[in-house]
Amino acid sequence: GPLNKRDYMQTMETFGIYKALPDINPNAYGFSLDPLDANRVWFMVRNTGTFTAPLGLGGGQFVPPNNATLKGCPETFSITFDEDQKIKYLTVGYVADRFEGNTNGKGAAVGIFNAIGLPFPNPGPLLKFAQWFGT
């Protein structure tokens, strides 16, 4: 992170997590204004949901549902607003307690993939380069 709107929307559309887990709930709590940045709000989430529809992988590829239950670990999120009070950035997936939930200590989409039985590879140098290059 942080993700801008374009990147966030592209990620959501590619995977379609909200479609694959139609009952997904972030269970957001603990909202707090950043003491050093009046345009930033921090909060926690503990995602829950059930994998009941196909999950997109991009390129027309899908993973069939298996009714796996998501019990996310606590994650720290933040939203930064611009001068017009529109969302500028969203940060997600910073795991606060890797021993909670069934995501194998992972956050954001990677944690969801782990919980539904789609192990995600650990980031190696190629993935890190691709992430750096993409920003």
Residue pairs with C-beta under 8 A, 6 or more apart in sequence:
1 89
1 90
1 91
1 92
1 93
2 78
2 80
2 89
2 90
2 91
3 11
3 89
3 90
3 91
3 92
4 88
4 89
5 87
8 90
11 109
12 18
14 56
14 57
14 58
15 55
15 56
15 57
15 58
15 109
16 54
16 55
16 56
17 24
17 55
17 109
17 112
18 24
19 53
19 54
19 56
20 51
20 52
20 53
20 54
20 55
20 56
20 63
20 65
20 116
21 49
21 50
21 51
21 52
21 53
21 70
21 112
21 116
22 49
22 52
22 53
23 48
23 49
23 50
23 52
24 47
24 48
24 49
24 70
25 47
25 48
25 49
26 45
26 46
26 47
27 45
27 46
27 47
27 48
28 43
28 44
28 45
28 77
29 43
29 44
29 45
29 46
30 42
30 43
30 44
31 41
31 42
31 43
32 41
32 42
32 43
33 40
33 41
33 42
34 40
34 41
34 42
34 78
37 80
39 80
39 81
39 82
39 83
39 88
40 78
40 79
40 80
40 81
41 78
41 79
41 81
42 76
42 77
42 78
43 76
43 77
43 78
44 74
44 75
44 76
44 77
44 96
45 72
45 74
45 75
45 77
46 71
46 72
46 73
46 74
46 75
46 100
46 101
47 70
47 72
47 75
47 111
47 112
48 69
48 70
48 71
48 72
49 69
49 70
49 112
50 67
50 68
50 69
50 70
51 65
51 66
51 67
51 68
51 69
51 70
51 116
51 117
52 65
52 67
53 65
54 62
54 63
54 64
54 65
55 62
55 63
55 65
55 116
55 118
56 62
57 63
63 116
63 118
66 116
66 117
68 115
68 116
68 117
69 102
69 115
70 102
70 103
70 112
70 115
70 116
71 101
71 102
71 103
71 115
72 101
72 103
72 107
72 111
72 112
72 115
73 95
73 96
73 97
73 98
73 99
73 100
73 101
73 103
73 105
73 106
73 107
73 111
74 95
74 96
74 97
74 100
74 101
75 92
75 93
75 94
75 95
75 96
75 107
75 108
75 111
76 91
76 94
76 95
76 96
77 90
77 91
77 92
77 93
77 94
78 89
78 90
78 91
79 87
79 89
79 90
80 87
80 88
80 89
80 90
80 91
81 87
81 88
82 88
92 107
92 108
93 106
93 107
93 108
93 109
93 110
93 111
94 107
95 105
95 106
95 107
95 111
98 105
98 106
99 105
101 111
101 115
102 114
102 115
103 110
103 111
103 112
103 114
103 115
104 111
104 114
104 115
105 111
106 113
106 114
106 120
110 120
113 119
113 120
114 120
121 127
123 131
